[in-house]
Amino acid sequence: MENWQKVNTQVAMAGEQANRPEADVTLLAVSKTKPAEMVATLAEQGQCHFGENYLQEAIEKINSLKANTDCEDIVWHYIGSIQRNKTRDIAENFDWVQTVERDIIAKRLNNQRPEALPPLNVLIQVNIDNEDSKSGCLSAELPELISTIKGYKRLQLRGLMIIPAKSDTNAFARTKQLFEDVKGAHPELSKWDTLSMGMSGDMVEAIAEGSTMVRVGTAIFGERS
């Protein structure tokens, strides 16, 4: 709990230093490998957004917390890699998906999103440094992917997500520029408002460069088990 409060303070201070209102930046608590009880404890204190990487583990948590009235406002984000055979479970159980990188995945999520649920919020993951070891579409592939995804009625395109190379000091600024370029080219994207970048070690720098969502696990929950 103390860690979470400390991170909230750091996020607020980083936003203040960047002359941005507090509501500009959302804290996503990355709860992968952590028990549902820890999620529930933070939810009781007002933490709304939680990110999960491992699908089966996440679904078990989501289902176990459904009956907990303190967890009714939880917004679940899928932030792991997406295999084709897992898209139905993701489409049925999550509110956001931050790791869309290919049209085939977007198409399957769209087709499998239940009609009873609101459109699935999606971010396109960009491989901003063209690293072989990283997922994400290349910057050059982004225009075509956006043009395709914006036509899917069961998806709501919200913005971009990156995991930059540790040595790259200007990835945040370049991604912010990419985000603004898309905004200018596609005024019809009425909810293009989210830039997910920055984690435990670099969230302050990311916020300074325009991040609207930081994904923080270790600084809140401690080292992974």
N, C-alpha and C positions, 0 to 999 in steps of 0.2 A: 504493500500500500504506500509506504514511504517513497519507494522508487518511482511509482506512478505519479505521485504528487510532485516529485522533483522534476520528472520529465515534463509534466504539464507546465511547470514554472519556466523551464528552459525554452519550451516552445513559445510561451507567451512573451518571454524576454526577447527571443530571436525575432519574433514578429514586430515587437515594439521598436527594436533597433533598425528594422527594415522599413519603419514607418507604415506598417500594415495593421489594420484592425484585427483584434483577437479572433474574430469569427472567420478570418481569411484562411486559417490553417487548421486542418482536421488531424487529430492524432489517431492513427490506426495502431491498435495494440496487436502485435503479431503473437498469437497464442499457440502456435504450432508446438507440439510435444508437451504442452502444459495441460493439466487436468481441468475438467469442466468447473470444478469448485473454484479455481483461481479466476476463471472467466466470470463466474457468478459474483464473486467478491468485488471485482472491479465494476461490474455492471450495476451493482447495488450502490456504488459510489458515484455513478453517473457516466462511466465510460461506455460509449455506444458502439463504436466501430471496432471490429475484431477481424484479423486476417489469419487465414489458414492456408498451409501449403499442401498438406496431405489429406486427400479426399476422404478416405474411409474413416480416419481419425476425426476429421471435421464433422462428418455426418453424424457420427456417434455423439459428439458434443452437442451439436445442434438439436438432435432429438432428445437428449437427456435434459436439456435446459428449457424445452418448450413449455413444460408445466410450471416453471418457476416464474411467478408474476414479476419478480424484479428484473427478469431478463426479456421482458416483452419488447423493449425498444432496441434490442441488439440488431445491428446491421452487419451482416456477414459478408466478408470479402474473400474471394478465392484468389490467392496470389502465387499458386504453384504452377508448374508446367501442366499442359493440358493434352491428354491423349484422346484420340477420337472416341474410344469406347467408354470414356468417362464423362462425355459432354452432357448426357441426359441427367445424371446425378447432380452435376454442377448447375445446370439450368433449372432444376427443380428445387434446389436447396439454398441457393445463394442470392444475395441482393445485388452484389457487384462481382465482376470478374475483371482482374487487372492485367491478365496475361494473354490477351488475344493477339496473335501474331500472323495468322493465316486465314484466308477466306473460308476454307473448308471447316475450320473450327467455329468461326462466326456463324456460318450457315447452319451448322448442326445445333448450336446454342439457340439460334433463332427458331428453328423448327421444333425444338424440344422444350422451349419455354412454355409452361402451362398458361392457357388463356386466362385462368382465374387469378394469376399473379400479374403485377405491373411489369412493364418491359424491364428486361435485365440491363442494369447499368454496366457498360463495358469501357475499359481503357485499352488502348493499343500499346503493347509493349514494344519499345523501339530499342534495337541493339545499337545504341548511340556511338559506340566505339568500334563497331564491326568486329567484335571478338568472336573467334571460333567457338569458344567455350560457353558463350552466352546465348540465351534464347532472345527472340525479338525480331521484328522485321527491320530491314535496313531503311535508313532515311529516304533513300531513293524509291523504295517500294510503298512508302506511306500514302502518297496521293491516290494510287489505285485502290489500296485497301480501304481508305476512307470512303471513296466513291461507292464502293460495293457495300460496306457495312451500313452506311446511312440509309440504304434502301430497305433494310430489314426492319419490319414493323415491331418485332418482339424484342428488339435491342435498342437501348438508348446510349448513343455514343457520347461519352463524357470528356475524354481527353487522352493523355499519354502517361505511360509509366516507364521508368528506366532503372537499370542497375548498372551504373557506370564502372569503368575500370578504376581500380584504386589509385592509379597514377595520374588519372585525368582530372586536372584541376578546373577545366572549363566546361565539362559535360553538362552541368546544370544550366549554365548560361546558354549553351547551344540548344539544349532541349527547350528552354523557355522561348527562344527565338523560333524554333520549329512550331511550337504550340501557337504562338502569335501569328505565324505565317498561315497556319491552317485556319485559324479564326478569321483572318482577313479574307481568305479564299473561299470560305464556306459560311457566309452569314446566316444561312438557313439552319445551321447547327445551333439551335437555341439553348442547349444545355452543355455546350462545350466549355467546361468550367474547371476541370480538374487536372492538376499536374502532380502526379505521385512520384516524388523523388526525395531521397534522403532517408537514412536509417540511423541506428543508434550512434554511430561514429561521425556522421557528417550532416546531421539534421539541421544544425545551425547554419551551415554554409548553404544548404539547399533552400532553406526558408529565405535567406538573404537574396537568392537568385530567382525567387518566385514560386517555389513549391507551395501547393495548396494542401498537400497531404503527405505526412511523414510516416513511414512504416517502422515502428519501433518494437523490438522484441527483447533483446538482451538487457537493455537499460531499464526495462520495466520488470521483467520476469526473472532475470538472472540468466546464467548460462544454460544452454539446452541440456536436457538429460540424455 
